[in-house]
Amino acid sequence: MKEVIVYSYQDMDFGFVFRSSDASGNSVGNFFTKESDAKEWATDKGYKVVETFTPESELIKEKFTKELKELLKKYDVEISFDYSDSSDTHGIYNPNILFESKTNNFKKSVNGYGVSSSDLK
């Protein structure tokens, strides 16, 4: 019986998905949105699932997304993008990332196209 590893990764179109690979690292079969479906498919095709693997980067991404969602919900904050009224098809002027909560009367603006921890003073 051939052995497979069920692993997960972030797919741009389908989100967190699971796939099987053989001992050489070659993908086997389709991808699935549930780990149980990937394991069931492998078993039905005569493979023995020897391990389930989730890359650390995927676990960190999942944890970050969960924590950010909880913070946004806790403080009722929305993140949006703003720019100057003089912006047009020739360019965007004075770009800002906005953090705003209408229920808590809170607003924080960061100049630029992105935000890092050092921007939040």
PyRosetta script that sets phi, psi and omega in degrees:
from pyrosetta import init, pose_from_sequence

init()
pose = pose_from_sequence("MKEVIVYSYQDMDFGFVFRSSDASGNSVGNFFTKESDAKEWATDKGYKVVETFTPESELIKEKFTKELKELLKKYDVEISFDYSDSSDTHGIYNPNILFESKTNNFKKSVNGYGVSSSDLK")
pose.set_psi(1, 129.7)
pose.set_omega(1, 177.3)
pose.set_phi(2, -72.9)
pose.set_psi(2, 147.5)
pose.set_omega(2, 179.1)
pose.set_phi(3, -104.2)
pose.set_psi(3, 144.9)
pose.set_omega(3, 176.9)
pose.set_phi(4, -132.1)
pose.set_psi(4, 157.3)
pose.set_omega(4, 173.4)
pose.set_phi(5, -113.0)
pose.set_psi(5, 130.9)
pose.set_omega(5, 174.7)
pose.set_phi(6, -93.9)
pose.set_psi(6, 122.1)
pose.set_omega(6, -179.4)
pose.set_phi(7, -126.6)
pose.set_psi(7, 162.9)
pose.set_omega(7, -177.8)
pose.set_phi(8, -123.9)
pose.set_psi(8, 156.8)
pose.set_omega(8, 176.9)
pose.set_phi(9, -160.2)
pose.set_psi(9, 167.3)
pose.set_omega(9, -179.7)
pose.set_phi(10, -91.1)
pose.set_psi(10, 117.7)
pose.set_omega(10, 176.9)
pose.set_phi(11, -98.3)
pose.set_psi(11, 135.2)
pose.set_omega(11, -176.6)
pose.set_phi(12, -60.4)
pose.set_psi(12, -34.3)
pose.set_omega(12, -176.9)
pose.set_phi(13, -93.3)
pose.set_psi(13, -34.0)
pose.set_omega(13, -171.0)
pose.set_phi(14, -112.2)
pose.set_psi(14, -1.2)
pose.set_omega(14, -179.4)
pose.set_phi(15, 81.5)
pose.set_psi(15, -145.2)
pose.set_omega(15, -176.6)
pose.set_phi(16, -75.4)
pose.set_psi(16, 117.8)
pose.set_omega(16, -177.2)
pose.set_phi(17, -128.1)
pose.set_psi(17, 164.8)
pose.set_omega(17, -179.3)
pose.set_phi(18, -122.6)
pose.set_psi(18, 144.2)
pose.set_omega(18, -179.0)
pose.set_phi(19, -145.0)
pose.set_psi(19, 159.1)
pose.set_omega(19, 178.3)
pose.set_phi(20, -109.7)
pose.set_psi(20, 147.3)
pose.set_omega(20, 173.9)
pose.set_phi(21, -138.1)
pose.set_psi(21, 151.3)
pose.set_omega(21, 178.7)
pose.set_phi(22, -84.3)
pose.set_psi(22, -176.4)
pose.set_omega(22, -176.1)
pose.set_phi(23, -61.5)
pose.set_psi(23, -23.5)
pose.set_omega(23, 179.6)
pose.set_phi(24, -86.8)
pose.set_psi(24, -4.3)
pose.set_omega(24, -179.5)
pose.set_phi(25, 90.4)
pose.set_psi(25, 5.2)
pose.set_omega(25, 178.8)
pose.set_phi(26, -78.5)
pose.set_psi(26, 134.9)
pose.set_omega(26, 178.2)
pose.set_phi(27, -64.3)
pose.set_psi(27, 141.2)
pose.set_omega(27, 179.7)
pose.set_phi(28, -126.0)
pose.set_psi(28, 119.4)
pose.set_omega(28, 176.0)
pose.set_phi(29, 80.6)
pose.set_psi(29, -166.6)
pose.set_omega(29, -177.4)
pose.set_phi(30, -86.4)
pose.set_psi(30, 179.4)
pose.set_omega(30, 171.8)
pose.set_phi(31, -104.3)
pose.set_psi(31, 155.0)
pose.set_omega(31, -174.8)
pose.set_phi(32, -133.1)
pose.set_psi(32, 152.7)
pose.set_omega(32, 179.0)
pose.set_phi(33, -88.3)
pose.set_psi(33, -8.9)
pose.set_omega(33, 176.8)
pose.set_phi(34, -124.2)
pose.set_psi(34, 136.1)
pose.set_omega(34, 177.9)
pose.set_phi(35, -58.5)
pose.set_psi(35, -41.5)
pose.set_omega(35, -178.5)
pose.set_phi(36, -61.1)
pose.set_psi(36, -36.5)
pose.set_omega(36, 178.6)
pose.set_phi(37, -66.9)
pose.set_psi(37, -39.5)
pose.set_omega(37, 178.8)
pose.set_phi(38, -65.0)
pose.set_psi(38, -42.8)
pose.set_omega(38, 178.7)
pose.set_phi(39, -65.7)
pose.set_psi(39, -42.3)
pose.set_omega(39, -179.9)
pose.set_phi(40, -63.0)
pose.set_psi(40, -43.5)
pose.set_omega(40, 179.1)
pose.set_phi(41, -59.8)
pose.set_psi(41, -47.4)
pose.set_omega(41, -178.7)
pose.set_phi(42, -60.7)
pose.set_psi(42, -44.0)
pose.set_omega(42, 179.7)
pose.set_phi(43, -64.0)
pose.set_psi(43, -44.1)
pose.set_omega(43, 179.1)
pose.set_phi(44, -61.3)
pose.set_psi(44, -29.9)
pose.set_omega(44, -179.3)
pose.set_phi(45, -87.8)
pose.set_psi(45, 3.1)
pose.set_omega(45, 176.3)
pose.set_phi(46, 91.6)
pose.set_psi(46, 14.6)
pose.set_omega(46, 177.5)
pose.set_phi(47, -93.9)
pose.set_psi(47, 152.7)
pose.set_omega(47, 173.3)
pose.set_phi(48, -103.9)
pose.set_psi(48, 120.5)
pose.set_omega(48, 178.9)
pose.set_phi(49, -80.0)
pose.set_psi(49, 114.5)
pose.set_omega(49, -175.7)
pose.set_phi(50, -100.0)
pose.set_psi(50, -17.5)
pose.set_omega(50, -177.3)
pose.set_phi(51, -162.6)
pose.set_psi(51, 150.2)
pose.set_omega(51, 170.0)
pose.set_phi(52, -117.7)
pose.set_psi(52, 128.9)
pose.set_omega(52, -172.6)
pose.set_phi(53, -127.1)
pose.set_psi(53, 130.5)
pose.set_omega(53, 173.1)
pose.set_phi(54, -123.9)
pose.set_psi(54, 117.4)
pose.set_omega(54, 179.3)
pose.set_phi(55, -57.2)
pose.set_psi(55, 145.1)
pose.set_omega(55, -178.7)
pose.set_phi(56, -57.8)
pose.set_psi(56, -36.0)
pose.set_omega(56, -179.9)
pose.set_phi(57, -61.5)
pose.set_psi(57, -34.4)
pose.set_omega(57, 178.5)
pose.set_phi(58, -70.8)
pose.set_psi(58, -37.7)
pose.set_omega(58, 178.9)
pose.set_phi(59, -66.3)
pose.set_psi(59, -41.2)
pose.set_omega(59, 178.6)
pose.set_phi(60, -64.5)
pose.set_psi(60, -43.7)
pose.set_omega(60, 179.1)
pose.set_phi(61, -61.1)
pose.set_psi(61, -42.3)
pose.set_omega(61, 179.8)
pose.set_phi(62, -65.0)
pose.set_psi(62, -43.1)
pose.set_omega(62, 179.6)
pose.set_phi(63, -65.5)
pose.set_psi(63, -44.6)
pose.set_omega(63, 179.1)
pose.set_phi(64, -59.1)
pose.set_psi(64, -47.7)
pose.set_omega(64, -178.6)
pose.set_phi(65, -60.8)
pose.set_psi(65, -42.9)
pose.set_omega(65, 179.4)
pose.set_phi(66, -62.9)
pose.set_psi(66, -47.2)
pose.set_omega(66, -178.8)
pose.set_phi(67, -65.5)
pose.set_psi(67, -40.6)
pose.set_omega(67, 178.3)
pose.set_phi(68, -63.5)
pose.set_psi(68, -43.5)
pose.set_omega(68, 178.6)
pose.set_phi(69, -59.6)
pose.set_psi(69, -43.5)
pose.set_omega(69, 179.3)
pose.set_phi(70, -63.5)
pose.set_psi(70, -41.7)
pose.set_omega(70, 178.4)
pose.set_phi(71, -64.8)
pose.set_psi(71, -45.2)
pose.set_omega(71, 179.1)
pose.set_phi(72, -59.8)
pose.set_psi(72, -40.9)
pose.set_omega(72, 179.6)
pose.set_phi(73, -69.5)
pose.set_psi(73, -45.1)
pose.set_omega(73, -177.4)
pose.set_phi(74, -58.2)
pose.set_psi(74, -43.7)
pose.set_omega(74, -177.0)
pose.set_phi(75, -101.1)
pose.set_psi(75, 6.1)
pose.set_omega(75, -179.8)
pose.set_phi(76, 50.8)
pose.set_psi(76, 51.8)
pose.set_omega(76, -176.4)
pose.set_phi(77, -107.3)
pose.set_psi(77, 141.9)
pose.set_omega(77, 175.9)
pose.set_phi(78, -116.3)
pose.set_psi(78, 138.0)
pose.set_omega(78, 176.2)
pose.set_phi(79, -104.7)
pose.set_psi(79, 129.3)
pose.set_omega(79, -179.0)
pose.set_phi(80, -141.3)
pose.set_psi(80, 175.7)
pose.set_omega(80, -179.7)
pose.set_phi(81, -117.5)
pose.set_psi(81, 136.5)
pose.set_omega(81, 179.8)
pose.set_phi(82, -133.2)
pose.set_psi(82, 161.5)
pose.set_omega(82, -179.6)
pose.set_phi(83, -155.7)
pose.set_psi(83, 168.3)
pose.set_omega(83, -177.6)
pose.set_phi(84, -67.7)
pose.set_psi(84, 150.2)
pose.set_omega(84, 175.8)
pose.set_phi(85, -62.2)
pose.set_psi(85, -21.7)
pose.set_omega(85, -179.2)
pose.set_phi(86, -82.7)
pose.set_psi(86, 0.6)
pose.set_omega(86, 177.1)
pose.set_phi(87, -69.5)
pose.set_psi(87, 145.6)
pose.set_omega(87, 178.4)
pose.set_phi(88, -154.5)
pose.set_psi(88, -163.5)
pose.set_omega(88, -178.4)
pose.set_phi(89, -67.5)
pose.set_psi(89, -10.3)
pose.set_omega(89, 178.8)
pose.set_phi(90, -92.7)
pose.set_psi(90, -9.6)
pose.set_omega(90, 178.5)
pose.set_phi(91, 163.5)
pose.set_psi(91, 158.3)
pose.set_omega(91, 176.0)
pose.set_phi(92, -105.3)
pose.set_psi(92, 128.1)
pose.set_omega(92, -177.7)
pose.set_phi(93, -113.5)
pose.set_psi(93, 142.9)
pose.set_omega(93, 179.0)
pose.set_phi(94, 53.5)
pose.set_psi(94, 55.0)
pose.set_omega(94, 179.1)
pose.set_phi(95, -68.3)
pose.set_psi(95, 144.1)
pose.set_omega(95, 179.5)
pose.set_phi(96, -143.4)
pose.set_psi(96, 143.4)
pose.set_omega(96, 168.9)
pose.set_phi(97, -99.2)
pose.set_psi(97, 128.2)
pose.set_omega(97, -177.0)
pose.set_phi(98, -111.8)
pose.set_psi(98, 136.5)
pose.set_omega(98, 170.9)
pose.set_phi(99, -113.8)
pose.set_psi(99, 119.3)
pose.set_omega(99, -173.8)
pose.set_phi(100, -142.0)
pose.set_psi(100, 137.8)
pose.set_omega(100, 174.0)
pose.set_phi(101, -127.8)
pose.set_psi(101, 112.4)
pose.set_omega(101, 179.9)
pose.set_phi(102, -72.4)
pose.set_psi(102, -33.4)
pose.set_omega(102, -178.7)
pose.set_phi(103, -74.5)
pose.set_psi(103, -28.4)
pose.set_omega(103, -179.6)
pose.set_phi(104, -103.9)
pose.set_psi(104, 7.0)
pose.set_omega(104, 179.5)
pose.set_phi(105, 50.6)
pose.set_psi(105, 52.9)
pose.set_omega(105, -175.5)
pose.set_phi(106, -125.9)
pose.set_psi(106, 135.3)
pose.set_omega(106, 177.5)
pose.set_phi(107, -147.8)
pose.set_psi(107, 130.1)
pose.set_omega(107, 177.6)
pose.set_phi(108, -133.8)
pose.set_psi(108, 130.3)
pose.set_omega(108, -179.3)
pose.set_phi(109, -118.1)
pose.set_psi(109, 137.0)
pose.set_omega(109, 177.1)
pose.set_phi(110, -124.1)
pose.set_psi(110, 123.6)
pose.set_omega(110, 180.0)
pose.set_phi(111, -68.2)
pose.set_psi(111, 140.5)
pose.set_omega(111, 176.0)
pose.set_phi(112, 112.9)
pose.set_psi(112, -171.1)
pose.set_omega(112, -176.3)
pose.set_phi(113, -98.8)
pose.set_psi(113, -4.9)
pose.set_omega(113, -178.1)
pose.set_phi(114, -148.9)
pose.set_psi(114, 174.1)
pose.set_omega(114, -178.4)
pose.set_phi(115, -135.9)
pose.set_psi(115, 133.3)
pose.set_omega(115, 171.0)
pose.set_phi(116, -123.3)
pose.set_psi(116, 171.4)
pose.set_omega(116, -177.2)
pose.set_phi(117, -60.7)
pose.set_psi(117, -32.0)
pose.set_omega(117, 180.0)
pose.set_phi(118, -70.1)
pose.set_psi(118, -18.4)
pose.set_omega(118, 177.6)
pose.set_phi(119, -76.7)
pose.set_psi(119, -20.7)
pose.set_omega(119, -175.2)
pose.set_phi(120, -95.0)
pose.set_psi(120, 89.2)
pose.set_omega(120, -178.8)
pose.set_phi(121, -106.8)
pose.dump_pdb("model.pdb")
